[in-house]
């Protein structure tokens, strides 16, 4: 009989453990899953903005460059340098003037090269004709971008180029004389002029064949995307375009679940939105946008920064919830057994109530301080403010108030995320605390607005304190952001006057703060 009871108790215990574990897993997933979805959405938003900005920069920069070949194709001097269509033989003086004209056009338009190529694919005039060896007389008929241009089309293409393997974007326009195609004008702009396109994060740009032509990290250049068309090109075509035969694969793949239960809780729909990049363990959001120039496709890569923290948080929440549920079951069981066995539970309840009252008193004390920054809460700050103002009035001592506001704080939150914004708030309070005296008060009276009370300080003293805080803020930087974030603050200052109340002083300081912001921010203003 005793063995049967032990077996029954063991089965019940195992069932309770399994039920608590399943409930804890669902609770932890519910708590963390929403935060992960928000982090993925935030990363998607940032990546979309970066990609749209890159596309805008490309379209803006190349809108004029695209028109240069067509403009030059209408210049009679350049037509004269080309034989064909019954024209007279080209003299050396005409070629010389054409070369000088192209040299001046190169500098005027801000491009790297301008060539005139005849119908046989031979360069007859060039802006860099003085180079050694000179491009004049060289045949470039085997270059794909020249071949298409000689068909009479306006053509745009990326290529490594035939000279010194200097990659760039090529633009061409046909040249006609009396309706007969006599050659093309070819313009090249080197990629070194366009590095600002990929100046953000891990962004990169591919050409129409899926080859990375420009990347923020140069290690990824000349790699190919798996969905690109470079594999369908022949060896000769690849070499003509890129001056190379072999290409490494771009290290991008679908983000996978880790072995075991490390991230088994992540919904599949979120996993489908995330990618693995460059063998890093955390996931990334990758957004692509096509541009209207050269079949270029821009890619913006944004990491899901909260991934590691949320993975650890899920494990902690799972353990905590499991212990909580299990503890709840044990407590309920023990409570019932104790109530049935003894009536002394009332005494224990009274003791628990006393402990709860003490805990509430402790919570009331902690409510006087802002949970994030450690500064005084608005309510407690004004409570202390009233007491200190009454004392200053009785003693006829000076007292000054500083109201500070972080500049462009909304932009910091929108750009770097609320986690970085919280760090900025904490760093600002830390700078203030290290500058203030022991009896000075600092309180958070708004989202990014703080009030600093300086008992015994005149208006001039308060101005010096505010200016020291302002200068220190400008030297601070947050290393957790890319690039390191710097911030500034504006300050409004006022001194206690007869019959003043705390709200009167705050209103005057707010007016001074408003004027400081109107004057350009990052400054102190005295009212």
Secondary structure as GFF3:
##gff-version 3
##sequence-region A 1 527
A	DSSP	alpha_helix	2	72	.	.	.	ID=ss1
A	DSSP	alpha_helix	76	80	.	.	.	ID=ss2
A	DSSP	alpha_helix	92	109	.	.	.	ID=ss3
A	DSSP	beta_strand	113	118	.	.	.	ID=ss4
A	DSSP	beta_strand	123	126	.	.	.	ID=ss5
A	DSSP	alpha_helix	144	149	.	.	.	ID=ss6
A	DSSP	beta_strand	155	159	.	.	.	ID=ss7
A	DSSP	beta_strand	168	177	.	.	.	ID=ss8
A	DSSP	beta_strand	180	190	.	.	.	ID=ss9
A	DSSP	three_ten_helix	191	198	.	.	.	ID=ss10
A	DSSP	beta_strand	204	206	.	.	.	ID=ss11
A	DSSP	beta_strand	212	215	.	.	.	ID=ss12
A	DSSP	three_ten_helix	218	220	.	.	.	ID=ss13
A	DSSP	beta_strand	223	224	.	.	.	ID=ss14
A	DSSP	three_ten_helix	230	232	.	.	.	ID=ss15
A	DSSP	alpha_helix	235	242	.	.	.	ID=ss16
A	DSSP	beta_strand	248	249	.	.	.	ID=ss17
A	DSSP	beta_strand	252	254	.	.	.	ID=ss18
A	DSSP	alpha_helix	268	273	.	.	.	ID=ss19
A	DSSP	beta_strand	275	277	.	.	.	ID=ss20
A	DSSP	beta_strand	284	290	.	.	.	ID=ss21
A	DSSP	beta_strand	297	303	.	.	.	ID=ss22
A	DSSP	alpha_helix	307	341	.	.	.	ID=ss23
A	DSSP	alpha_helix	345	366	.	.	.	ID=ss24
A	DSSP	alpha_helix	378	395	.	.	.	ID=ss25
A	DSSP	beta_strand	399	406	.	.	.	ID=ss26
A	DSSP	alpha_helix	409	416	.	.	.	ID=ss27
A	DSSP	alpha_helix	418	435	.	.	.	ID=ss28
A	DSSP	beta_strand	441	444	.	.	.	ID=ss29
A	DSSP	beta_strand	449	455	.	.	.	ID=ss30
A	DSSP	alpha_helix	459	475	.	.	.	ID=ss31
A	DSSP	beta_strand	489	495	.	.	.	ID=ss32
A	DSSP	alpha_helix	502	518	.	.	.	ID=ss33
A	DSSP	beta_strand	524	526	.	.	.	ID=ss34
###
